[in-house]
Amino acid sequence: MYFVAENLRENFDTVKIDLSFSCEKGTMTSIVGPSGSGKSTVLRLISGLNKACPEQKIVLDDQDISKLPPAKRGIGMVFQSHTLFDHLKIEDNVAYGLVSNGVKKREAREKARDFLKYFGLEGFEKRYPATLSGGEAQRVALARTLIMNPKLVLFDEPLSALDAPLRKKLAALIRDLQKTLGFTGIMVTHDIREAKSISDKIIMMKKGRILWQGNPEAFDEGMLE
């Protein structure tokens, strides 16, 4: 199995998280469930943003990354807020990670310009984030993450702030990119239709635990009640 997470645990006053799951390479998994079930915390434990318990084990592409700092795990994250750098042009936002990893700025910008075409953002290179719509900004955030070719991409409700038609359009874009680029993804979402349309596997969480996991076609929305 390409990704395995064992003994993901976190204790809060309202919920105790305790679960394990795995994902195959080149697939998209959606984690669904009611608010407060611990979905976003699971992503933070995987990424290393939350401190892990001693029993936790995370294996990605045959490497145990449990003790590695977030920047060394080979994981990209896309959040609900696009978190772009307002003072940088779009091409420099997308190229930022490459430059930080030692790629020359000119080469990084060229790659960023080429990469933006995947997202329908050709011609946006010299613009600034303040001039973008919410959907455009989120596409730039996706480009900035995926250009780094992470082994695993975590999506923490990246579309929840968008209106329904745009949300559906970007969900389809993410799915198309996932198939084209072949990345492995885990997405947290409240939208069951979105999860079914974008995923190879759905995990249903409630009160910090997995109630069900399997193919989207077999998911019964009645389980959410």
Secondary structure as the mmCIF struct_conf table of DSSP 4:
data_model
#
loop_
_struct_conf.conf_type_id
_struct_conf.id
_struct_conf.beg_label_comp_id
_struct_conf.beg_label_asym_id
_struct_conf.beg_label_seq_id
_struct_conf.end_label_comp_id
_struct_conf.end_label_asym_id
_struct_conf.end_label_seq_id
STRN STRN1 PHE A 3 ASN A 11
BEND BEND1 ASP A 13 THR A 14
STRN STRN2 LYS A 16 CYS A 23
TURN_TY1_P TURN_TY1_P1 LYS A 25 GLY A 26
STRN STRN3 MET A 28 VAL A 32
TURN_TY1_P TURN_TY1_P2 SER A 35 GLY A 36
BEND BEND2 SER A 37 GLY A 38
HELX_RH_AL_P HELX_RH_AL_P1 LYS A 39 SER A 47
TURN_TY1_P TURN_TY1_P3 GLY A 48 GLY A 48
BEND BEND3 LEU A 49 ASN A 50
HELX_LH_PP_P HELX_LH_PP_P1 LYS A 51 CYS A 53
TURN_TY1_P TURN_TY1_P4 PRO A 54 GLU A 55
STRN STRN4 LYS A 57 LEU A 60
TURN_TY1_P TURN_TY1_P5 ASP A 61 ASP A 62
STRN STRN5 GLN A 63 ASP A 64
TURN_TY1_P TURN_TY1_P6 SER A 66 LYS A 67
BEND BEND4 LEU A 68 LEU A 68
HELX_RH_3T_P HELX_RH_3T_P1 PRO A 70 LYS A 72
BEND BEND5 ARG A 73 ARG A 73
STRN STRN6 ILE A 75 VAL A 78
BEND BEND6 GLN A 80 SER A 81
TURN_TY1_P TURN_TY1_P7 ASP A 86 HIS A 87
BEND BEND7 LEU A 88 LEU A 88
HELX_RH_AL_P HELX_RH_AL_P2 ILE A 90 SER A 100
TURN_TY1_P TURN_TY1_P8 ASN A 101 GLY A 102
HELX_RH_AL_P HELX_RH_AL_P3 LYS A 105 LEU A 116
HELX_RH_3T_P HELX_RH_3T_P2 LYS A 117 PHE A 119
TURN_TY1_P TURN_TY1_P9 GLY A 120 GLY A 120
TURN_TY1_P TURN_TY1_P10 GLU A 122 GLY A 123
TURN_TY1_P TURN_TY1_P11 GLU A 125 LYS A 126
HELX_RH_3T_P HELX_RH_3T_P3 PRO A 129 THR A 131
BEND BEND8 LEU A 132 LEU A 132
HELX_RH_AL_P HELX_RH_AL_P4 GLY A 134 LEU A 146
TURN_TY1_P TURN_TY1_P12 ILE A 147 MET A 148
BEND BEND9 LYS A 151 LYS A 151
STRN STRN7 LEU A 152 ASP A 156
BEND BEND10 GLU A 157 GLU A 157
TURN_TY1_P TURN_TY1_P13 PRO A 158 ALA A 161
BEND BEND11 LEU A 162 LEU A 162
HELX_RH_AL_P HELX_RH_AL_P5 ALA A 164 LEU A 181
STRN STRN8 THR A 184 VAL A 188
BEND BEND12 HIS A 190 HIS A 190
HELX_RH_AL_P HELX_RH_AL_P6 ILE A 192 ILE A 198
BEND BEND13 ASP A 200 ASP A 200
STRN STRN9 LYS A 201 LYS A 206
TURN_TY1_P TURN_TY1_P14 LYS A 207 GLY A 208
STRN STRN10 ARG A 209 GLY A 214
HELX_RH_3T_P HELX_RH_3T_P4 PRO A 216 ALA A 218
HELX_RH_3T_P HELX_RH_3T_P5 GLU A 221 LEU A 224
#
